[in-house]
Amino acid sequence: MTRRYFAVTLVAVIISVAVAGTLLFGNASLSDAELKVARSLSLASLPKIPPDPSNVVADNADAVQLGALLFDDTGMSANGLVSCATCHLENRQFQDDLQFSRGIGTTDRRSMPLRGVGYQTWFFWDGRKDSLWSQAIGPLENAVEHGFTRSQVAKHVLATYPDEYTRLFGPAPKLAEIPPASPLGNQMQQANWQQLSEPTRDEINRIFVNTGKSIAAFERTLVPLENRFDRYINAVSSGQEPGEDATLSKQEINGFKVFAGKGSCIDCHSGARLTDDFFHNTGVPDPNNPPSDRGRATAFAELDADPFTCLGRYSDAAPDSCLDLQFMAREVDLFDRTFKSPGLRGIAERPPFMHAGQIETLEQVIEHYNNAPPAPLGHSEIVPLGLSNREKADLLAFLRTL
């Protein structure tokens, strides 16, 4: 053995012993335990999209095609200008960058990004819908979103997409001349709805629901996209040196450690979509004074009154497939002013933040969680973190890798 070979071998042994249980790349390192956590957050750990037993056409290619047309159709709005795509822009992660989304009027919350929406159990910031198809039809007859009525949706779909609809759902009923009618519309529209026969209301409801099921089929195809963090973890996991488009700096790696450790971010932003899909009160201020939005606390009554749930007559699911709805937690006091944790993929690209865009920058979001102010209503779950300026900067750097 040459002296040089011996020296090189000795150095290699010393390094391997010094970093046992740790993967080194450049000047950044992850322990085995940290790498395991990082893998759980990477896109490679995302399972197949779960089935939706309440929607028989959830994964039907024809439904996806029709749903894509409906998603972009401004004809399903009172002024002919608003579609689902108005508030869910493809080049903006299917959200609109606004504090309050704008349709016919202005809403009181911001839109949520739709990538990965097919993995969710509860929908909207407060979870007042339990299926993607039921969520899709909600805005259509909301006065400040699409401003349409249930009967107008049914007539428009049958007139505009007769072949597509029939291919999916069979022969459509011949709807008579029906004025704008909806049980959720204005006084005149509600009166028109009450004047319809029960069979006619049922026919309209079925077309309305099938519209939502088609849109949902399309939205289930909007999967999360790979980011720099994913590429880094994939490289590290396979024992490769990360390429130029998969490199994380020492600061970004340290930010991940804050995210998964002292910052407690992972408590609510776990898994490959970086959300636990649950509802939390984190002391976020209310745009209104006194506070008026109670979040999840008001959703239970809406779910109970909603005919379009997993347990309703328009669902395709057997009752034993609707366990989330049957056994959901209902403690109103515990859920006062709780809102769903959004997924953090692409988070740096979609300010403002929180359910009503109350916080303008990611730096301010980090300060909010670091300071943990009291909740305007209910009880905040967060406590002061005690992050140093360096730790806050590291965390911000990590979030930008997503």
Buried (B, 14 or more C-beta within 10 A) or exposed (E): EEEEEEEEEEEEEEEEEEEEEEBEBEEBBBEEEBBEBBBBBBBEBBEEBEEBBBBBBBBBEBBBBBBBBBBBBBBBBBEEEBBBBBBBBEEBBBBBBBBBBBBBEEBEBBBBBBBBBBBBBBBBBBBBBBBBBBBBBBBBBBBBBBBBBBBBBBBBBBEBBEEBBEBBBEEBBEBEEBBBBBBEBEEEBBEBBEEBEEEBBBBBBBBBBBBBBBBBBBBBEBEBEEBBBBBBBBBBBEEEEBEEEBBBBBBBBBBBBBBBEBBBBBEBBBBBBBBBBBBBBBBBBBBEEEBEBBBBBBBBEBBEEBEBBBBBEBBBBEEEBBEEBEEBEEEBEBBBBBBBBBBBBBBBEBBBBBBBBBBEEBEEBBBBBBEBBEBBBBEBBBEEBEBEEEBBBBBBBBBBBB
